């Protein structure tokens, strides 16, 4: 059984960690949340623009008795109108900013998860006495480096042979 | 307001014929309906065949020989009658997609066209990269792979000089190589839909702007750019593309020849290739964000790469509806090089239809071969 002199510092350490993490959480929770963004504010004008473009294109098209052709024209115009409207919306700073922000958030959120998952998989493979992905990648990298070295040697040899050929009297 | 207009559209679509349009069942109309009925039956047959017995399209059928390989990259020489002395090295894009689009199927192949015209045609296939290639950078391609590939072309063909043709990203890659190694015996340089001035690159330029996209954080977090992410990026450029593709497939499903072409093209269009992490970092950082090559600030392997040091004959081909490499950004090469013999043509079509398909065989390929032939 462990004596009090070894247990007490561990308990102290645990209490300190608990207090610090609680304080960190309190700070995070206590921060004022960012103002909620209205996702429809960006897309509503795009929707209106798409419908307007479609209406314009549709009004210009003559009617034909061939129902299939009429349907195809209808669909083509619909796609064309939306393609234009979306293209215009995506070609704006607001859209680029929005996409960049989402990507950043995703990267920030996924980085620790990815790292943790990789560590766990590596540990599991190590327990099973199997090579991990990072080990296999390291071996493949070494092969690539060896190939590169061989090629450099081949190049040097080629250059030397060429020089010797030039020096030989004809 | 827009919703009212939409209601008008629906009204017109529903009752369009009732407002002054009187339709008499003419013989012509009946024939049209009969034809359409036959097409519907053919469509159903082909759809059933596509779903129950999908045929793997045969691509890349022009006979070729592997000349050299370096890690994942391969250099192929295509069989030709070789009526022109100067060999041609074709440099496609690295990552994104596979290069068999240039030899898609007999009768619809750029490689086949060029070999038929008597060019000694070599193609560089960069290959499909894995996590072990994450350290491969743009600079490595310029200083280690391309010089070796050109040497192998010259050795294999026995020629003293070669022509280089860069397509898409292959063009800035080749231009960087030619600018950094001006002593390379290059007789002609062709840029097909290759972006040069990245200040005019369009949507991708905006999305990848330093203000919104942190390429360092991106590469450090995910490493290599996976194929699915490359696919998502390109799909986002044209969100309605899949819809129009499928609609046109349904419309032409009765046509066996269309279905054959669709299968081959569709296989290619859905086979995306990952980017090595370091390559992506340099590609986005130095080209999209800082436009170093066009500004004359690029340095590869300690060698400055100035486009003005390219002095061989240059031919630039832009596509009018190219939203990946807009024509003005491709055309910029013409003013940047010091060549006296230089031409620019702007052809109809987009980034892919410039090089593949019926339009390409009519407009683009003959232009390229007829420009190159007298100079080879």
Boltz contact constraints between the chains, C-beta under 6 A:
constraints:
  - contact:
      token1: [A, 48]
      token2: [B, 2]
      max_distance: 6.0
  - contact:
      token1: [A, 51]
      token2: [B, 2]
      max_distance: 6.0
  - contact:
      token1: [A, 51]
      token2: [B, 6]
      max_distance: 6.0
  - contact:
      token1: [A, 52]
      token2: [B, 2]
      max_distance: 6.0
  - contact:
      token1: [A, 52]
      token2: [B, 5]
      max_distance: 6.0
  - contact:
      token1: [A, 55]
      token2: [B, 5]
      max_distance: 6.0
  - contact:
      token1: [A, 55]
      token2: [B, 9]
      max_distance: 6.0
  - contact:
      token1: [A, 58]
      token2: [B, 9]
      max_distance: 6.0
  - contact:
      token1: [A, 63]
      token2: [B, 16]
      max_distance: 6.0
  - contact:
      token1: [A, 65]
      token2: [B, 23]
      max_distance: 6.0
  - contact:
      token1: [A, 65]
      token2: [B, 29]
      max_distance: 6.0
  - contact:
      token1: [A, 66]
      token2: [B, 32]
      max_distance: 6.0
  - contact:
      token1: [A, 68]
      token2: [B, 36]
      max_distance: 6.0
  - contact:
      token1: [A, 72]
      token2: [B, 251]
      max_distance: 6.0
  - contact:
      token1: [A, 75]
      token2: [B, 247]
      max_distance: 6.0
  - contact:
      token1: [A, 79]
      token2: [B, 240]
      max_distance: 6.0
  - contact:
      token1: [A, 79]
      token2: [B, 243]
      max_distance: 6.0
  - contact:
      token1: [A, 79]
      token2: [B, 244]
      max_distance: 6.0
  - contact:
      token1: [A, 82]
      token2: [B, 240]
      max_distance: 6.0
  - contact:
      token1: [A, 83]
      token2: [B, 240]
      max_distance: 6.0
  - contact:
      token1: [A, 86]
      token2: [B, 239]
      max_distance: 6.0
  - contact:
      token1: [A, 91]
      token2: [B, 203]
      max_distance: 6.0
  - contact:
      token1: [A, 96]
      token2: [B, 206]
      max_distance: 6.0
  - contact:
      token1: [A, 96]
      token2: [B, 207]
      max_distance: 6.0
  - contact:
      token1: [A, 96]
      token2: [B, 212]
      max_distance: 6.0
  - contact:
      token1: [A, 97]
      token2: [B, 212]
      max_distance: 6.0
  - contact:
      token1: [A, 100]
      token2: [B, 212]
      max_distance: 6.0
  - contact:
      token1: [A, 100]
      token2: [B, 213]
      max_distance: 6.0
  - contact:
      token1: [A, 107]
      token2: [B, 217]
      max_distance: 6.0
  - contact:
      token1: [A, 107]
      token2: [B, 221]
      max_distance: 6.0
  - contact:
      token1: [A, 111]
      token2: [B, 221]
      max_distance: 6.0
  - contact:
      token1: [A, 137]
      token2: [B, 131]
      max_distance: 6.0
  - contact:
      token1: [A, 137]
      token2: [B, 132]
      max_distance: 6.0
  - contact:
      token1: [A, 140]
      token2: [B, 132]
      max_distance: 6.0
  - contact:
      token1: [A, 141]
      token2: [B, 132]
      max_distance: 6.0
  - contact:
      token1: [A, 144]
      token2: [B, 71]
      max_distance: 6.0
